[in-house]
Amino acid sequence: MIRYLKRGKDVQVRSEDDAKVRQTVEGIVRDIEARGDEAVREYSRKFDNWDPADFRMSQADIEAARKSLSAREIEDIAFAQKQVRNFAQIQRDSMKDVEVETYPGVVLGHKHIPVNAVGCYIPGGKYPLLASAHMSVLTAKVAGVKRVLSTAPPYQGKPHPAIVTAMAMAGADEILVLGGVQAVVAMAIGTPSIAPVDMLVGPGNMFVAEAKRQLYGRVGIDLFAGPTETLVIADESVDGEMCAVDLLGQAEHGPTSPAILLTNSEKLARETMAEVERQLKILPTAAIAAQSWADYGEVIVCDTEAEMLQMADEIASEHVQVMTRDPDFFLANMTNYGALFLGPRTNVSFGDKVIGTNHTLPTNKNARYTGGLWVGKFLKTCTYQRVLTDEASATMGEYCSRLCHMENFAGHGEQANLRVRRYGTRAEVPWYQPVPAKD
C-alpha cells in the first residue's frame, strides 16, 4: 500500500501566472528584435539597475575579478572544474565516429560535429551559481564548440568575481554581464553588438525558462527547465537528520521546488518530518525552504521496495538520492530520473557543485524522455553515405525505385532509375515509367 503522510500542491500547478509570464517574454522578444541594443539596455536598467558602458567584459576586467578572489577560492574553483572536465572528456571519448561497409560497395558513417556557437546563461541574481559555468561553458569547450558566449546578471550592483572567474577558467570566449530575458534573447537573435549563437544552455528563473521555450527552433536549447526537484528514497539504514538535511538542501532553491521523501518506514518518515521542522528554525535559508516544504514537500510511505520503485518512476524527479540498504536495486531498475545519488556518502549538493557530473537536469517529469546536459548535447551526430561500385548503385537503385513506386514519388524514383540506367546492366526499368533520358 502506498500512503501519503504529507502532500504538496500538484507539481504541475505553479504559483506563477503562466499566461502573464508568456506575454511578458513575448513583448521583450519583439522589442529586442525591433530595437536591438537599445532595448537590451533599457531592460537591463529596468530589471537589474545595470547600465555599464559595455556589457562585454574586457580582459582587464576579467583579470581584476580574478585578483579579487583568494588563492583558496581559485583553487576550489579549479578543483571543481577538473572533476567536471575529466568526466566530460571521458564522455566525449566514448562517442566514436563510425564508418562501415554495410553492403558490398556501400559505406555508411556518422560524425560527431560540435555546434559552432553556444550561449551559456549563468544565474546570479539571487544566488551566484558559479557552478553553472563549469556545467555549461566547460562542457561545451570539451565538446569542441568554437565560440562560447557566457553571461550572468550583476550581483548586488556589479559583476560577481567568482562567477566571472569561473567562466574565464572554464574557457569562455566572450563574457557579458547581462541578465534575464534580455540576455537570452540578445544571444539567440543577435544585436549590433552581440553576435548570435546557435544554441542556448543554462538554468534560470521562470522568465528565462519561458524565453528559451519561445526561442527554441530559432536556436537549440539544452532543456525546458522548471524549479529544482529532489526525491530522497530511504529506509531505516539512515536517520531522519540526514533525510531532512538532504530535502531542505534542495528546497532552498526556491519556493516552488518539490522535495519528496519516499520510504518504506513510517517511523523514519515521522522522524524526518519532525527533523525538518527543527532544522527550519536554524537554517539561514529557512524563509525559502519552509515555503517550498509547506507547499510542495511530500512524504510517501510504501510497504515494499517494488512500490517505492513504482512511485519513483512515476515521480520522475530531477535528483534522486537513494539511501537504502541496497541502492543498486534502484540503479538497476529505475528508468525515470535526471541523476541518481547512490548511498549516504554522496548527495545532490556534490552533484550540483563539485563531483563531476552535470547539474543541468530534466524537471517536470521530463526525465521520462531525456537525460540532462552533457557533452553530447553540444554535438550533432551527422550521417553520410558513399557508394563505391556500379553494381552497388544499381542494386540500391532497383530497390529504391520499387519503394518509390509504392509511395507514388515519381521524382524520387527517377533519381534511382537514373543510377540503374547509368550503372546497371538494364537499359530501362520495366516496372516504372521513367522520365525520358537526356540525349
N, C-alpha and C positions, 0 to 999 in steps of 0.2 A: 504493500500500500504506500502511496505517495501522499504526503500531507504537508501543508504549509503552516509553520508556526508564525511566520510573518510574510505578508505580501506587500509588494510595492505597486506603483502605478504600472499599467501596461507599458512595457519598454518601447512600444511603437507610438505611444502618445507622449509627445514632448510639450513642455510648458510654453515654448515659444509659439508665436503665431506664424506658421509656415508661409501662409499667403503673404503676410507683411514682409517677411524676410525676402521672399522671392521677388516681390515688387521692388523692394529697395535695391536689391542687387541688379535687377533688370535696368533700373534707371541709371545706376552707376556705370554699367557696361555701355549703355547707349551714349552716355555723356562723354566717357573717355574715348569712345570711337569717334565722336564728333569733334572733341576739343583737345584730345591728346594730353600733352604735358601740363597744359593749363588746368585741365580738370583734375589730373592726378595731384597737382599741388594744392588745389582747393580742398580736396577730400583729405589730404594729409593734414592740412591746417585744421579742418573741421573735426576730424576724429582723433587725431594724435597730437594736436597743437605742435606740429613739426613742420618747419618751413626752412630747411637749410639752403645754402646757395646751390648745392649739388647733392642729390640723393645718393650718388655713387661715391664710395669711399676711395680716397687716394691711397697709394702705398704708404705714404707718411701717416695717414690717419690709422691705417691698419697696424702699422708698427707701434704707434703711440698706444693703441688699445692693448697690444700685447705687452708692452713695457709696464702697463699699469697693473698687471697681474703678478702675483708672487711666483717664485720658482716652483713651489708645491702645486699651485693651481695649474700651471702649464704642464707640469709632469703628470698630473691627474688626467688632464685632457688627452695628453699623448698616450697614456696607458689605455684609456677607453678606446681611442681611435685605433690603436694597434690591434685590440681584440676584434673590433668591427672589421677592419681592413683584412685581417687574417682570414676570418670566416667568409667574407665576401669574395676573397681571392680563391678560396677553396671551392666555393660555389661556382665561380666563373670557370675554374679549371675543369669542373665536372661537365661543362657544356661544350661538347665537341662539334666542330664542323664535320659533316659526313659527305662522302661521295662513294657511290656503289653502282656496279653494273647489275641492274635488277632483271634484265632480259638481254639475251645476246645482242650486243650493239646499242643498248640503251643505258645511258648513265644518268642517274639522278643524284641530287645532292642538296644540302642546305648549308647556309652560312648564318652565323650569328653576328648581326651588324648593329653596332651601337647607334642609338639616337644621336643626332648631331648636336642638339642644343636642349638643355633642360633647365627649367626654373625651379628652384627649391625655396619653399616658404618655411621659415623657422619662427614658430610662435614665440612671442617675447613680451606681450603686453602685461599679462597678469603674472606669469611665471617665466623667467628667462630660460627657455628649454634648449640649452645649448646642445644637449644630446641629439636633437633632431638634425643638427648639422652633420654629425657623424653618419646618421642613418640615411640621409639623403645625398648630401654633397659627396661624401667619401665613397658611398656605394656606387654612385653614378660614375665617378672617376675610375674606380676599379673596373667598371663595365667598359670603359674606354670612351665615354662621352667627351667630345672635343671641347664644348663650351658649356660650363656650368655657371649659371647666374643665380646667386643666392641673396635672399633678402630677409630682414627681420625688422619689426617695428622698433621705434625708440623705446627705451625703458627708463621711466622717470625722467624724461626730457632729454635723453642723449643715447647714443649707441651703447649697447651693453658690451663692455670689453670682453667678457668671456665668450659671448656669442660670436662676436667679430673674430676673436682669436680662433675659436673652434672652426668657423667657416674657412678661415685662411689656412689653417693647418690641415683641414680636410681636402684642400685643393681647389677651392672656388676660384674661377677665373675672373669674376666680377662680383662685387659685394655692394648691395644697396642697403640703406637704412630707410625702409619704407614698409608700412604695414597695411593690413586689412585688405578689403576687396580691391582697393585701388592698386595695390602691389600685384595681386594675382592677375588682374585684368591687364595691367601695363605689360607684364611679362608675356601674357598669352597673345595679345593682339599687337603689341609694339606701339611705341610713340616715337616722335622725332629723336628723343634722347635715349630710348631703351629699345634695343633690337629684340624682336620677338623670339620666343623659344618654340620648340616642337612638343614639349611635354611639361606638365606641372606636377610636382610632388610635394608632400609635406602636410602635416595636420594644421588645424586652425579652428577658429570658432565657427558658429553656425553660419555666419555671413561668408567667411572664406570657403567653407564647405559648399555652400549654395553657389558661389561664384565658380568653383571648379565644376560643379554639375552643369551649369549653364554654358560653360566654355568647352565642355567635353565634345569632341568632334572637330572643333577647330584645332584643338591640341589634344594630345593624350593626357591621361591622368593616372595616378597610382591607384587610388581607391576613393569610393564615396564614404567618407569617414564621418561618424557621429560621435557622441560622447564616449569617453573611455568606459570599458566594461571589465569586470573581473568576476570570475567564478572560482570559489575555493571548494574543492572536493576533499573531504576529510573524514577520518574515523578516529577512534579513541587512541590511536598511536600518537596523536598530538593533543595539545590542550587548547582551551578557549582563548588564552592570551595570544598565542601565535595566530590562530584563526582571525581574531579581532584585529590584530595589527595588520594582517595582510588584506583584510577587507577595507579598513579605513585608509590604508596606504594608497589605494586607488580611488576611493570615494572622494578624496580631497581634490581630485582633478576638477570637479565641477558639480553643481547642484543637481544635475540630471544624469550622473554616472551610476549605472547599476552595479551593485556589489551584492553577490549572492553566495550564501553558504549552502552546500549540498552535502548531506551527511547521512549515515545510517545509525547515528547515535543521537537520540533525543537529549540525553544527558549533555553531550558535547554541544549540541545546538543551544540549549538553555544557558550553559556556561558562557558560550561565545556571546550571546545576546547581552548577558549581564556585563561581560568584559567590555563590549563595545560601549555601553553606557558609561562605564568607569573611565575608559580612555578618552571619551569625548569631553570629559571635564578637564583634561590636561593637555590635549592635543592642540598645538598652536593654530592649526588649520581647521579647528573644530566647527567654525561657523559654516564652512562649505561642506565638510564631511558629514555633519549632523543633518543638514538638509537633504543631502544625497541619500543618506541611510534612511531617513524618515520616509522619503517619497519613493525611492527606488530600491532600497535594500530588501532582500528576501532571505528567508531561512526555510529550507525544504528538507524534510526528513523522509528517508526511504527505508525499506526493510532489507533490501538486498543490493549487492553491487550491480546486478543486472538492471535494477530500477534506477540506480544512480547513473549508469551508463546511458540509459534511455533518456533521462532528463537532461544530462549534459549535452547530448547531441541535439535535443530539441532547443535548448537554450542557445547553443552555437556561439559561445562567448568569445570575445576578443582575446582575453587572457584566461587561461585555465590553470590553476595551481592545484596539483594533486598531492595531498599529504595523507596517504593511506599506507597500510602495511605492504601492499603490492601495487605501487604506482604504475608498473609496467603493464598491468591489466588494461589500464586506460590508454596507454601508449599504443598497445596492440589493437585495441578495439574502437577507440573513438574516431569519428570521421569528420566532425564539425567543430573546428576551433581555429583561432588565429595562431596562438602559440601555447605550448604546454610547458609547464614548470614542474618537474618531477621530484618529489621528496621535499622534506622540510629544510634542507640545506640551501635550496635555491628559492627564489621568489620573483615576483613580477618586476620589482624595482631593479634587480640585477639586469633583467632583460631590457628594461627601459633605459638604463644608463651605461652599462659597462661590460656585460659578459660577452657580447659579440654578435648575437642575433639581432635582427632588425626590429625596432619597436613600432613601426608603422604597420598596423594590422587591421583586418576587417572587423567592422562593428555591425550592429543592426541585423544580425543573423546572416550577414554576407559570407561568413565562413562556410556556409553550405556550398558555395560555388567558387570561392577564391581563397588563396593564401594571402600573405602580406607582401609588403615591399621587399624586394631582394634584387640582387644584381641582374637577374634575368628579366626584370621588368623594364630595364633600360636597353634591352637588346631586341632587335627584330629578327625573328627566325625566317629567313627568306630562302625559298627553294629555287633550284634551277634544273634544267634538263639539257642533255646533249645526245643526239642520235648519231652513231658513228658509222653505220653501214647503210648501203642502199636497201639491203634486204630488210633490216630492222625498220626503216622508214616506211617501206611498202607494206610490211605486215601490220604495223601500228595504223597505217592509213586505211587498210581494209577494215579493220575492226572499228576504227573511229567513224568511217563513212557509214557503216551499217547502223551504228548507235545514233549518229546524227539524223539518219533517215527516220528512225523511230521517234525522234523528237521534233521532226519537221524543221530542222535547222539547215536550210539549203546552203547558206554561206559557209557555215562551219563544215558541212560535208564537202564542199568544194575545196576547202583547204586540204582536207585529207585526200580527196580524189586526185588533186594535182600531184601530190607526192607518189601516189600509186602509179600514175602515168609516167612521171619523170624517173622514178627509181625502181619500179617493179617490172615484171615481165609481161603484164597485161597492158594492152593499148588503151582499154577503157574499162569502166566499172559497170558491169551489166545490171546491177540491182539499183542503180542510181542514175538519174538523168543529169549529166554534168553540164556545167557552163561550158560553152564551146571553147576549145583550147585556142590560144593565140597562134596565128600562123607563123 
